[in-house]
Amino acid sequence: MPRKPKDGKFKMKTHKATSKRFKMTGSGMIMRTKIGKGHLRRRTPDRTKQMFEEMIPVKTRNIKKSVRRLAPYMGKKD
């Protein structure tokens, strides 16, 4: 069976750390988590820990541009 001819196009690789840190909403906004979630939260009050859970939108144009470049397929539903 002959091989399928190549189109000359290539797939971009997604930067995995970026795809884990940022999420895309249905309207196309890029959301990020807050800092300080990693460790040393044993003595942190519960209210403060709850505030860490919410995601906030990315506002800086340069960061949006770099996130879209590092994760080109983020938010695309095929």
PyMOL Python script that loads the backbone (N, CA, C, O; Angstrom):
from pymol import cmd

cmd.read_pdbstr("""\
ATOM      1  N   MET A   1       0.847  -1.183   0.000  1.00  0.00           N
ATOM      2  CA  MET A   1       0.000   0.000   0.000  1.00  0.00           C
ATOM      3  C   MET A   1       0.894   1.248   0.000  1.00  0.00           C
ATOM      4  O   MET A   1       1.782   1.356   0.846  1.00  0.00           O
ATOM      5  N   PRO A   2       0.686   2.178  -0.912  1.00  0.00           N
ATOM      6  CA  PRO A   2       1.546   3.366  -0.980  1.00  0.00           C
ATOM      7  C   PRO A   2       1.287   4.312   0.189  1.00  0.00           C
ATOM      8  O   PRO A   2       0.189   4.370   0.743  1.00  0.00           O
ATOM      9  N   ARG A   3       2.327   5.041   0.537  1.00  0.00           N
ATOM     10  CA  ARG A   3       2.201   6.015   1.613  1.00  0.00           C
ATOM     11  C   ARG A   3       1.415   7.226   1.147  1.00  0.00           C
ATOM     12  O   ARG A   3       1.344   7.532  -0.044  1.00  0.00           O
ATOM     13  N   LYS A   4       0.831   7.899   2.117  1.00  0.00           N
ATOM     14  CA  LYS A   4       0.080   9.115   1.822  1.00  0.00           C
ATOM     15  C   LYS A   4       1.057  10.242   1.461  1.00  0.00           C
ATOM     16  O   LYS A   4       2.045  10.431   2.171  1.00  0.00           O
ATOM     17  N   PRO A   5       0.815  10.981   0.399  1.00  0.00           N
ATOM     18  CA  PRO A   5       1.749  12.064   0.051  1.00  0.00           C
ATOM     19  C   PRO A   5       1.719  13.175   1.096  1.00  0.00           C
ATOM     20  O   PRO A   5       0.671  13.479   1.666  1.00  0.00           O
ATOM     21  N   LYS A   6       2.872  13.770   1.338  1.00  0.00           N
ATOM     22  CA  LYS A   6       2.981  14.847   2.324  1.00  0.00           C
ATOM     23  C   LYS A   6       2.520  16.157   1.703  1.00  0.00           C
ATOM     24  O   LYS A   6       2.750  16.425   0.524  1.00  0.00           O
ATOM     25  N   ASP A   7       1.857  16.972   2.536  1.00  0.00           N
ATOM     26  CA  ASP A   7       1.367  18.275   2.079  1.00  0.00           C
ATOM     27  C   ASP A   7       2.424  19.362   2.209  1.00  0.00           C
ATOM     28  O   ASP A   7       2.272  20.445   1.644  1.00  0.00           O
ATOM     29  N   GLY A   8       3.484  19.085   2.940  1.00  0.00           N
ATOM     30  CA  GLY A   8       4.490  20.099   3.177  1.00  0.00           C
ATOM     31  C   GLY A   8       4.196  20.904   4.428  1.00  0.00           C
ATOM     32  O   GLY A   8       4.980  21.784   4.784  1.00  0.00           O
ATOM     33  N   LYS A   9       3.086  20.629   5.110  1.00  0.00           N
ATOM     34  CA  LYS A   9       2.744  21.335   6.337  1.00  0.00           C
ATOM     35  C   LYS A   9       3.306  20.554   7.527  1.00  0.00           C
ATOM     36  O   LYS A   9       3.591  19.361   7.422  1.00  0.00           O
ATOM     37  N   PHE A  10       3.458  21.227   8.631  1.00  0.00           N
ATOM     38  CA  PHE A  10       3.957  20.565   9.821  1.00  0.00           C
ATOM     39  C   PHE A  10       3.111  20.994  11.018  1.00  0.00           C
ATOM     40  O   PHE A  10       2.447  22.030  11.000  1.00  0.00           O
ATOM     41  N   LYS A  11       3.159  20.180  12.032  1.00  0.00           N
ATOM     42  CA  LYS A  11       2.412  20.467  13.252  1.00  0.00           C
ATOM     43  C   LYS A  11       3.313  21.199  14.231  1.00  0.00           C
ATOM     44  O   LYS A  11       4.502  20.901  14.346  1.00  0.00           O
ATOM     45  N   MET A  12       2.730  22.160  14.932  1.00  0.00           N
ATOM     46  CA  MET A  12       3.458  22.871  15.974  1.00  0.00           C
ATOM     47  C   MET A  12       3.380  22.052  17.253  1.00  0.00           C
ATOM     48  O   MET A  12       2.369  21.396  17.508  1.00  0.00           O
ATOM     49  N   LYS A  13       4.429  22.082  18.056  1.00  0.00           N
ATOM     50  CA  LYS A  13       4.403  21.395  19.338  1.00  0.00           C
ATOM     51  C   LYS A  13       3.932  22.363  20.414  1.00  0.00           C
ATOM     52  O   LYS A  13       4.351  23.520  20.458  1.00  0.00           O
ATOM     53  N   THR A  14       3.053  21.869  21.280  1.00  0.00           N
ATOM     54  CA  THR A  14       2.539  22.674  22.378  1.00  0.00           C
ATOM     55  C   THR A  14       3.514  22.641  23.537  1.00  0.00           C
ATOM     56  O   THR A  14       4.010  21.578  23.910  1.00  0.00           O
ATOM     57  N   HIS A  15       3.791  23.809  24.109  1.00  0.00           N
ATOM     58  CA  HIS A  15       4.624  23.911  25.302  1.00  0.00           C
ATOM     59  C   HIS A  15       3.767  23.473  26.486  1.00  0.00           C
ATOM     60  O   HIS A  15       2.830  24.173  26.873  1.00  0.00           O
ATOM     61  N   LYS A  16       4.089  22.314  27.059  1.00  0.00           N
ATOM     62  CA  LYS A  16       3.220  21.668  28.036  1.00  0.00           C
ATOM     63  C   LYS A  16       3.058  22.485  29.310  1.00  0.00           C
ATOM     64  O   LYS A  16       1.971  22.497  29.887  1.00  0.00           O
ATOM     65  N   ALA A  17       4.100  23.167  29.766  1.00  0.00           N
ATOM     66  CA  ALA A  17       3.982  23.970  30.980  1.00  0.00           C
ATOM     67  C   ALA A  17       3.005  25.121  30.770  1.00  0.00           C
ATOM     68  O   ALA A  17       2.266  25.484  31.684  1.00  0.00           O
ATOM     69  N   THR A  18       2.999  25.693  29.571  1.00  0.00           N
ATOM     70  CA  THR A  18       2.068  26.777  29.267  1.00  0.00           C
ATOM     71  C   THR A  18       0.644  26.273  29.234  1.00  0.00           C
ATOM     72  O   THR A  18      -0.258  26.940  29.741  1.00  0.00           O
ATOM     73  N   SER A  19       0.421  25.108  28.647  1.00  0.00           N
ATOM     74  CA  SER A  19      -0.938  24.586  28.557  1.00  0.00           C
ATOM     75  C   SER A  19      -1.489  24.202  29.926  1.00  0.00           C
ATOM     76  O   SER A  19      -2.705  24.174  30.118  1.00  0.00           O
ATOM     77  N   LYS A  20      -0.606  23.904  30.879  1.00  0.00           N
ATOM     78  CA  LYS A  20      -1.062  23.576  32.225  1.00  0.00           C
ATOM     79  C   LYS A  20      -1.332  24.825  33.058  1.00  0.00           C
ATOM     80  O   LYS A  20      -2.171  24.796  33.959  1.00  0.00           O
ATOM     81  N   ARG A  21      -0.633  25.922  32.769  1.00  0.00           N
ATOM     82  CA  ARG A  21      -0.776  27.134  33.572  1.00  0.00           C
ATOM     83  C   ARG A  21      -1.886  28.052  33.091  1.00  0.00           C
ATOM     84  O   ARG A  21      -2.442  28.810  33.886  1.00  0.00           O
ATOM     85  N   PHE A  22      -2.220  28.000  31.815  1.00  0.00           N
ATOM     86  CA  PHE A  22      -3.219  28.903  31.252  1.00  0.00           C
ATOM     87  C   PHE A  22      -4.379  28.114  30.667  1.00  0.00           C
ATOM     88  O   PHE A  22      -4.202  26.995  30.185  1.00  0.00           O
ATOM     89  N   LYS A  23      -5.571  28.706  30.713  1.00  0.00           N
ATOM     90  CA  LYS A  23      -6.766  28.110  30.109  1.00  0.00           C
ATOM     91  C   LYS A  23      -7.446  29.166  29.256  1.00  0.00           C
ATOM     92  O   LYS A  23      -7.351  30.363  29.529  1.00  0.00           O
ATOM     93  N   MET A  24      -8.135  28.705  28.216  1.00  0.00           N
ATOM     94  CA  MET A  24      -8.855  29.614  27.328  1.00  0.00           C
ATOM     95  C   MET A  24     -10.349  29.465  27.585  1.00  0.00           C
ATOM     96  O   MET A  24     -10.865  28.351  27.668  1.00  0.00           O
ATOM     97  N   THR A  25     -11.037  30.593  27.712  1.00  0.00           N
ATOM     98  CA  THR A  25     -12.484  30.554  27.901  1.00  0.00           C
ATOM     99  C   THR A  25     -13.167  30.403  26.548  1.00  0.00           C
ATOM    100  O   THR A  25     -12.517  30.442  25.503  1.00  0.00           O
ATOM    101  N   GLY A  26     -14.468  30.232  26.582  1.00  0.00           N
ATOM    102  CA  GLY A  26     -15.221  30.086  25.342  1.00  0.00           C
ATOM    103  C   GLY A  26     -15.203  31.341  24.497  1.00  0.00           C
ATOM    104  O   GLY A  26     -15.287  31.270  23.271  1.00  0.00           O
ATOM    105  N   SER A  27     -15.093  32.502  25.147  1.00  0.00           N
ATOM    106  CA  SER A  27     -15.064  33.761  24.403  1.00  0.00           C
ATOM    107  C   SER A  27     -13.670  34.127  23.921  1.00  0.00           C
ATOM    108  O   SER A  27     -13.494  35.134  23.234  1.00  0.00           O
ATOM    109  N   GLY A  28     -12.660  33.306  24.282  1.00  0.00           N
ATOM    110  CA  GLY A  28     -11.307  33.552  23.781  1.00  0.00           C
ATOM    111  C   GLY A  28     -10.393  34.257  24.756  1.00  0.00           C
ATOM    112  O   GLY A  28      -9.264  34.593  24.399  1.00  0.00           O
ATOM    113  N   MET A  29     -10.848  34.495  25.990  1.00  0.00           N
ATOM    114  CA  MET A  29      -9.989  35.129  26.989  1.00  0.00           C
ATOM    115  C   MET A  29      -9.026  34.099  27.558  1.00  0.00           C
ATOM    116  O   MET A  29      -9.401  32.946  27.769  1.00  0.00           O
ATOM    117  N   ILE A  30      -7.791  34.507  27.808  1.00  0.00           N
ATOM    118  CA  ILE A  30      -6.798  33.633  28.408  1.00  0.00           C
ATOM    119  C   ILE A  30      -6.815  33.889  29.911  1.00  0.00           C
ATOM    120  O   ILE A  30      -6.650  35.022  30.364  1.00  0.00           O
ATOM    121  N   MET A  31      -7.021  32.805  30.682  1.00  0.00           N
ATOM    122  CA  MET A  31      -7.104  32.916  32.131  1.00  0.00           C
ATOM    123  C   MET A  31      -5.870  32.268  32.757  1.00  0.00           C
ATOM    124  O   MET A  31      -5.309  31.316  32.216  1.00  0.00           O
ATOM    125  N   ARG A  32      -5.465  32.796  33.894  1.00  0.00           N
ATOM    126  CA  ARG A  32      -4.315  32.249  34.606  1.00  0.00           C
ATOM    127  C   ARG A  32      -4.669  32.088  36.079  1.00  0.00           C
ATOM    128  O   ARG A  32      -5.586  32.733  36.586  1.00  0.00           O
ATOM    129  N   THR A  33      -3.919  31.209  36.760  1.00  0.00           N
ATOM    130  CA  THR A  33      -4.109  31.039  38.194  1.00  0.00           C
ATOM    131  C   THR A  33      -3.254  32.040  38.942  1.00  0.00           C
ATOM    132  O   THR A  33      -2.350  32.650  38.371  1.00  0.00           O
ATOM    133  N   LYS A  34      -3.539  32.203  40.207  1.00  0.00           N
ATOM    134  CA  LYS A  34      -2.762  33.119  41.032  1.00  0.00           C
ATOM    135  C   LYS A  34      -1.478  32.444  41.508  1.00  0.00           C
ATOM    136  O   LYS A  34      -1.363  31.219  41.510  1.00  0.00           O
ATOM    137  N   ILE A  35      -0.522  33.271  41.908  1.00  0.00           N
ATOM    138  CA  ILE A  35       0.742  32.734  42.405  1.00  0.00           C
ATOM    139  C   ILE A  35       0.585  32.313  43.860  1.00  0.00           C
ATOM    140  O   ILE A  35      -0.367  32.715  44.528  1.00  0.00           O
ATOM    141  N   GLY A  36       1.513  31.510  44.345  1.00  0.00           N
ATOM    142  CA  GLY A  36       1.522  31.121  45.741  1.00  0.00           C
ATOM    143  C   GLY A  36       0.728  29.873  46.048  1.00  0.00           C
ATOM    144  O   GLY A  36       0.373  29.646  47.205  1.00  0.00           O
ATOM    145  N   LYS A  37       0.434  29.049  45.043  1.00  0.00           N
ATOM    146  CA  LYS A  37      -0.365  27.855  45.273  1.00  0.00           C
ATOM    147  C   LYS A  37       0.494  26.614  45.492  1.00  0.00           C
ATOM    148  O   LYS A  37      -0.025  25.567  45.880  1.00  0.00           O
ATOM    149  N   GLY A  38       1.780  26.711  45.252  1.00  0.00           N
ATOM    150  CA  GLY A  38       2.616  25.530  45.212  1.00  0.00           C
ATOM    151  C   GLY A  38       2.843  24.839  46.537  1.00  0.00           C
ATOM    152  O   GLY A  38       2.533  23.655  46.668  1.00  0.00           O
ATOM    153  N   HIS A  39       3.376  25.542  47.527  1.00  0.00           N
ATOM    154  CA  HIS A  39       3.723  24.896  48.788  1.00  0.00           C
ATOM    155  C   HIS A  39       3.715  25.958  49.877  1.00  0.00           C
ATOM    156  O   HIS A  39       3.447  27.131  49.616  1.00  0.00           O
ATOM    157  N   LEU A  40       4.017  25.527  51.116  1.00  0.00           N
ATOM    158  CA  LEU A  40       4.040  26.400  52.295  1.00  0.00           C
ATOM    159  C   LEU A  40       2.682  27.058  52.553  1.00  0.00           C
ATOM    160  O   LEU A  40       2.607  28.246  52.863  1.00  0.00           O
ATOM    161  N   ARG A  41       1.611  26.271  52.420  1.00  0.00           N
ATOM    162  CA  ARG A  41       0.275  26.820  52.691  1.00  0.00           C
ATOM    163  C   ARG A  41      -0.350  26.166  53.913  1.00  0.00           C
ATOM    164  O   ARG A  41      -1.564  26.243  54.098  1.00  0.00           O
ATOM    165  N   ARG A  42       0.441  25.537  54.734  1.00  0.00           N
ATOM    166  CA  ARG A  42      -0.120  24.806  55.878  1.00  0.00           C
ATOM    167  C   ARG A  42      -0.735  25.769  56.887  1.00  0.00           C
ATOM    168  O   ARG A  42      -1.809  25.501  57.425  1.00  0.00           O
ATOM    169  N   ARG A  43      -0.065  26.880  57.144  1.00  0.00           N
ATOM    170  CA  ARG A  43      -0.557  27.835  58.137  1.00  0.00           C
ATOM    171  C   ARG A  43      -1.389  28.957  57.526  1.00  0.00           C
ATOM    172  O   ARG A  43      -1.770  29.901  58.218  1.00  0.00           O
ATOM    173  N   THR A  44      -1.667  28.854  56.243  1.00  0.00           N
ATOM    174  CA  THR A  44      -2.468  29.883  55.579  1.00  0.00           C
ATOM    175  C   THR A  44      -3.936  29.699  55.939  1.00  0.00           C
ATOM    176  O   THR A  44      -4.416  28.566  55.970  1.00  0.00           O
ATOM    177  N   PRO A  45      -4.660  30.777  56.212  1.00  0.00           N
ATOM    178  CA  PRO A  45      -6.086  30.650  56.532  1.00  0.00           C
ATOM    179  C   PRO A  45      -6.891  30.075  55.360  1.00  0.00           C
ATOM    180  O   PRO A  45      -6.505  30.220  54.200  1.00  0.00           O
ATOM    181  N   ASP A  46      -8.005  29.424  55.678  1.00  0.00           N
ATOM    182  CA  ASP A  46      -8.847  28.800  54.656  1.00  0.00           C
ATOM    183  C   ASP A  46      -9.383  29.824  53.663  1.00  0.00           C
ATOM    184  O   ASP A  46      -9.507  29.541  52.471  1.00  0.00           O
ATOM    185  N   ARG A  47      -9.695  30.999  54.158  1.00  0.00           N
ATOM    186  CA  ARG A  47     -10.229  32.044  53.274  1.00  0.00           C
ATOM    187  C   ARG A  47      -9.203  32.447  52.219  1.00  0.00           C
ATOM    188  O   ARG A  47      -9.546  32.673  51.059  1.00  0.00           O
ATOM    189  N   THR A  48      -7.950  32.534  52.632  1.00  0.00           N
ATOM    190  CA  THR A  48      -6.883  32.880  51.691  1.00  0.00           C
ATOM    191  C   THR A  48      -6.672  31.764  50.680  1.00  0.00           C
ATOM    192  O   THR A  48      -6.414  32.037  49.508  1.00  0.00           O
ATOM    193  N   LYS A  49      -6.777  30.514  51.112  1.00  0.00           N
ATOM    194  CA  LYS A  49      -6.627  29.390  50.193  1.00  0.00           C
ATOM    195  C   LYS A  49      -7.741  29.384  49.161  1.00  0.00           C
ATOM    196  O   LYS A  49      -7.512  29.034  48.003  1.00  0.00           O
ATOM    197  N   GLN A  50      -8.945  29.768  49.568  1.00  0.00           N
ATOM    198  CA  GLN A  50     -10.062  29.836  48.618  1.00  0.00           C
ATOM    199  C   GLN A  50      -9.822  30.924  47.581  1.00  0.00           C
ATOM    200  O   GLN A  50     -10.220  30.787  46.424  1.00  0.00           O
ATOM    201  N   MET A  51      -9.170  32.007  48.000  1.00  0.00           N
ATOM    202  CA  MET A  51      -8.895  33.094  47.054  1.00  0.00           C
ATOM    203  C   MET A  51      -7.879  32.663  45.989  1.00  0.00           C
ATOM    204  O   MET A  51      -7.871  33.205  44.884  1.00  0.00           O
ATOM    205  N   PHE A  52      -7.022  31.686  46.322  1.00  0.00           N
ATOM    206  CA  PHE A  52      -6.048  31.174  45.351  1.00  0.00           C
ATOM    207  C   PHE A  52      -6.724  30.378  44.235  1.00  0.00           C
ATOM    208  O   PHE A  52      -6.174  30.266  43.139  1.00  0.00           O
ATOM    209  N   GLU A  53      -7.914  29.823  44.500  1.00  0.00           N
ATOM    210  CA  GLU A  53      -8.551  28.911  43.551  1.00  0.00           C
ATOM    211  C   GLU A  53      -9.080  29.620  42.305  1.00  0.00           C
ATOM    212  O   GLU A  53      -9.105  29.030  41.225  1.00  0.00           O
ATOM    213  N   GLU A  54      -9.498  30.863  42.440  1.00  0.00           N
ATOM    214  CA  GLU A  54     -10.104  31.537  41.293  1.00  0.00           C
ATOM    215  C   GLU A  54      -9.057  31.901  40.245  1.00  0.00           C
ATOM    216  O   GLU A  54      -7.898  32.163  40.566  1.00  0.00           O
ATOM    217  N   MET A  55      -9.484  31.910  39.008  1.00  0.00           N
ATOM    218  CA  MET A  55      -8.597  32.259  37.907  1.00  0.00           C
ATOM    219  C   MET A  55      -8.888  33.689  37.480  1.00  0.00           C
ATOM    220  O   MET A  55     -10.033  34.138  37.523  1.00  0.00           O
ATOM    221  N   ILE A  56      -7.850  34.397  37.070  1.00  0.00           N
ATOM    222  CA  ILE A  56      -8.012  35.790  36.660  1.00  0.00           C
ATOM    223  C   ILE A  56      -7.543  35.941  35.216  1.00  0.00           C
ATOM    224  O   ILE A  56      -6.663  35.205  34.769  1.00  0.00           O
ATOM    225  N   PRO A  57      -8.127  36.896  34.482  1.00  0.00           N
ATOM    226  CA  PRO A  57      -7.741  37.045  33.068  1.00  0.00           C
ATOM    227  C   PRO A  57      -6.365  37.671  32.902  1.00  0.00           C
ATOM    228  O   PRO A  57      -5.917  38.466  33.729  1.00  0.00           O
ATOM    229  N   VAL A  58      -5.710  37.294  31.819  1.00  0.00           N
ATOM    230  CA  VAL A  58      -4.418  37.877  31.456  1.00  0.00           C
ATOM    231  C   VAL A  58      -4.704  39.181  30.732  1.00  0.00           C
ATOM    232  O   VAL A  58      -5.475  39.207  29.773  1.00  0.00           O
ATOM    233  N   LYS A  59      -4.082  40.266  31.188  1.00  0.00           N
ATOM    234  CA  LYS A  59      -4.372  41.584  30.613  1.00  0.00           C
ATOM    235  C   LYS A  59      -3.268  42.085  29.688  1.00  0.00           C
ATOM    236  O   LYS A  59      -3.542  42.823  28.742  1.00  0.00           O
ATOM    237  N   THR A  60      -2.031  41.693  29.949  1.00  0.00           N
ATOM    238  CA  THR A  60      -0.905  42.205  29.185  1.00  0.00           C
ATOM    239  C   THR A  60      -0.880  41.617  27.780  1.00  0.00           C
ATOM    240  O   THR A  60      -0.977  40.403  27.603  1.00  0.00           O
ATOM    241  N   ARG A  61      -0.749  42.482  26.792  1.00  0.00           N
ATOM    242  CA  ARG A  61      -0.777  42.047  25.391  1.00  0.00           C
ATOM    243  C   ARG A  61       0.415  41.151  25.047  1.00  0.00           C
ATOM    244  O   ARG A  61       0.285  40.203  24.274  1.00  0.00           O
ATOM    245  N   ASN A  62       1.585  41.463  25.633  1.00  0.00           N
ATOM    246  CA  ASN A  62       2.780  40.671  25.338  1.00  0.00           C
ATOM    247  C   ASN A  62       2.658  39.246  25.870  1.00  0.00           C
ATOM    248  O   ASN A  62       3.096  38.299  25.216  1.00  0.00           O
ATOM    249  N   ILE A  63       2.061  39.090  27.059  1.00  0.00           N
ATOM    250  CA  ILE A  63       1.904  37.749  27.625  1.00  0.00           C
ATOM    251  C   ILE A  63       0.892  36.967  26.812  1.00  0.00           C
ATOM    252  O   ILE A  63       1.089  35.776  26.568  1.00  0.00           O
ATOM    253  N   LYS A  64      -0.193  37.611  26.384  1.00  0.00           N
ATOM    254  CA  LYS A  64      -1.185  36.929  25.540  1.00  0.00           C
ATOM    255  C   LYS A  64      -0.539  36.427  24.254  1.00  0.00           C
ATOM    256  O   LYS A  64      -0.807  35.314  23.800  1.00  0.00           O
ATOM    257  N   LYS A  65       0.306  37.258  23.684  1.00  0.00           N
ATOM    258  CA  LYS A  65       0.976  36.903  22.429  1.00  0.00           C
ATOM    259  C   LYS A  65       1.897  35.705  22.617  1.00  0.00           C
ATOM    260  O   LYS A  65       1.919  34.795  21.788  1.00  0.00           O
ATOM    261  N   SER A  66       2.663  35.708  23.715  1.00  0.00           N
ATOM    262  CA  SER A  66       3.588  34.604  23.939  1.00  0.00           C
ATOM    263  C   SER A  66       2.852  33.316  24.289  1.00  0.00           C
ATOM    264  O   SER A  66       3.299  32.232  23.915  1.00  0.00           O
ATOM    265  N   VAL A  67       1.715  33.419  25.011  1.00  0.00           N
ATOM    266  CA  VAL A  67       0.941  32.217  25.342  1.00  0.00           C
ATOM    267  C   VAL A  67       0.353  31.613  24.076  1.00  0.00           C
ATOM    268  O   VAL A  67       0.367  30.394  23.910  1.00  0.00           O
ATOM    269  N   ARG A  68      -0.155  32.435  23.197  1.00  0.00           N
ATOM    270  CA  ARG A  68      -0.719  31.925  21.937  1.00  0.00           C
ATOM    271  C   ARG A  68       0.351  31.292  21.065  1.00  0.00           C
ATOM    272  O   ARG A  68       0.078  30.341  20.332  1.00  0.00           O
ATOM    273  N   ARG A  69       1.565  31.816  21.142  1.00  0.00           N
ATOM    274  CA  ARG A  69       2.661  31.253  20.356  1.00  0.00           C
ATOM    275  C   ARG A  69       3.125  29.908  20.937  1.00  0.00           C
ATOM    276  O   ARG A  69       3.446  28.984  20.190  1.00  0.00           O
ATOM    277  N   LEU A  70       3.157  29.807  22.268  1.00  0.00           N
ATOM    278  CA  LEU A  70       3.629  28.581  22.906  1.00  0.00           C
ATOM    279  C   LEU A  70       2.583  27.469  22.883  1.00  0.00           C
ATOM    280  O   LEU A  70       2.931  26.288  22.850  1.00  0.00           O
ATOM    281  N   ALA A  71       1.296  27.845  22.899  1.00  0.00           N
ATOM    282  CA  ALA A  71       0.223  26.846  22.878  1.00  0.00           C
ATOM    283  C   ALA A  71      -0.729  27.185  21.733  1.00  0.00           C
ATOM    284  O   ALA A  71      -1.805  27.739  21.962  1.00  0.00           O
ATOM    285  N   PRO A  72      -0.336  26.854  20.500  1.00  0.00           N
ATOM    286  CA  PRO A  72      -1.118  27.302  19.338  1.00  0.00           C
ATOM    287  C   PRO A  72      -2.497  26.646  19.225  1.00  0.00           C
ATOM    288  O   PRO A  72      -3.394  27.214  18.602  1.00  0.00           O
ATOM    289  N   TYR A  73      -2.679  25.473  19.811  1.00  0.00           N
ATOM    290  CA  TYR A  73      -3.955  24.765  19.668  1.00  0.00           C
ATOM    291  C   TYR A  73      -4.838  24.911  20.892  1.00  0.00           C
ATOM    292  O   TYR A  73      -5.873  24.250  20.980  1.00  0.00           O
ATOM    293  N   MET A  74      -4.459  25.756  21.837  1.00  0.00           N
ATOM    294  CA  MET A  74      -5.240  25.930  23.053  1.00  0.00           C
ATOM    295  C   MET A  74      -6.570  26.622  22.715  1.00  0.00           C
ATOM    296  O   MET A  74      -6.602  27.670  22.071  1.00  0.00           O
ATOM    297  N   GLY A  75      -7.622  26.021  23.158  1.00  0.00           N
ATOM    298  CA  GLY A  75      -8.941  26.613  22.938  1.00  0.00           C
ATOM    299  C   GLY A  75      -9.604  26.221  21.635  1.00  0.00           C
ATOM    300  O   GLY A  75     -10.749  26.604  21.395  1.00  0.00           O
ATOM    301  N   LYS A  76      -8.927  25.476  20.793  1.00  0.00           N
ATOM    302  CA  LYS A  76      -9.517  25.057  19.519  1.00  0.00           C
ATOM    303  C   LYS A  76     -10.248  23.746  19.704  1.00  0.00           C
ATOM    304  O   LYS A  76      -9.679  22.774  20.201  1.00  0.00           O
ATOM    305  N   LYS A  77     -11.487  23.717  19.312  1.00  0.00           N
ATOM    306  CA  LYS A  77     -12.298  22.504  19.456  1.00  0.00           C
ATOM    307  C   LYS A  77     -12.508  21.906  18.074  1.00  0.00           C
ATOM    308  O   LYS A  77     -13.291  22.429  17.281  1.00  0.00           O
ATOM    309  N   ASP A  78     -11.808  20.802  17.781  1.00  0.00           N
ATOM    310  CA  ASP A  78     -11.966  20.137  16.493  1.00  0.00           C
ATOM    311  C   ASP A  78     -12.559  18.753  16.666  1.00  0.00           C
ATOM    312  O   ASP A  78     -12.765  18.043  15.682  1.00  0.00           O
TER     313      ASP A  78
END
""", "prot")
cmd.dss("prot")
cmd.show_as("cartoon", "prot")
cmd.util.cbc("prot")
cmd.orient("prot")
